[in-house]
Amino acid sequence: MYKILVRPFLFLLDAERAHHLTFSLVRSLSHLGFDGFFRKLYSIEDKRLEREVFGVRFKNPVGLAAGFDKDAKLYNELSDFGFGFVEIGTLTPKPQEGNPKKRLFRLKPDQAIINRMGFNNQGVFDAVERLKKDHRVLVGGNIGKNKVTPNAGAVTDYLICFDALFDYVDYFVVNVSSPNTPGLRELQDKEPLTALLRQLKERNASYAHEKSVKEKPILLKIAPDLTDEQLLDIIAIVADTKIEGVIATNTTLSREGLKSDLIQTEEAGGLSGKPLAHRSTEVIRFLAEKSGKAFPIIGVGGIHSAEDALEKLDAGADLVQLYTGFIYEGPSLVKKINKAILKRSK
């Protein structure tokens, strides 16, 4: 139904407008009592799907990636489509509008999206107010820095977000890999990244002791455009700082092999969707093999089918996330992946 009726209508609209309309529709239908219908249609409850990763129990290994519910407005409603976890953000300390519109582009022949949103969000403290309500899904908090904050002051921004979200999310993701905030990817260099993660780990231990609770898992989201040498640095940094895992990968700056019109493919921003699938899987496999599977990996990038998800799991991912595939394929994709995983477990 989604690909026959819903998607053709949404794809007539500007991509960002379609996103906001989808949010309004899901919220309205849920308030009208369709949430139970969505759960019955798309969710699978089966103990064999459960995974314990970095000390957190997931009801299934398929999550919604950051960027879809930036401001934590719809995480419970989105979970009704079968997701085992929903990652909110990227959130920054202060609200920011992001980059000028138009900033979101569909590349239909490639089943891809280019975005240069620029961490548009209403600020972490605004999101916290919504996160205070009961959660019916595990929630990850993806955190970043404001555009106006220089890299020299980036640690403060990440700590502000960490402090604000600590009581309300199940794990954290440190985003230093978005290509849409000038200079942000420089924080992936070994020295600044190690310093940032160490300070977050120290704050984590301090909060956990103060509140008599367990530390929250901290993950690092990395770019697919890193070289093998840089990926080896990431493995060393994870070992050194003792963070809990890696999300591989964010969007790519590469435009290799695209079929869409040149005007579209030359738009600035990060590319997601099918063209990213192979490189994302390569990064997952490299990290898993070179580290001896020393840490958990969440695989994301180009998952448009159950087979795509299984490929990432086989490469070494412990969990997977959807974003562009969810937009192109619809919510049935979540169920198809979980059914494929169950079929393997027989």
Secondary structure, 3 states (H helix, E strand, C coil): CHHHHHHHHHCCCCHHHHHHHHHHHHHHHHHHHHHHHHHHHHCCCCHHHCEEECCEEECCCEEECCCCCCCCCCHHHHHCCCCCEEEEEEECCCCECCCCCCCEEEEHHHCEEEECCCCCECCHHHHHHHHCCCCCCEEEEEECCCCCCCHHHHHHHHHHHHHHHCCCCCEEEEECCCCCCCCHHHHHCHHHHHHHHHHHHHHHHHHHHHHCCCCCCEEEEECCCCCHHHHHHHHHHHHHHCCCEEEECCCECCCCCCCCCHHHHCCCCEEEEHHHHHHHHHHHHHHHHHHCCCCCEEEECCCCCHHHHHHHHHHCCCEEEECHHHHHHCCHHHHHHHHHHHHHHC
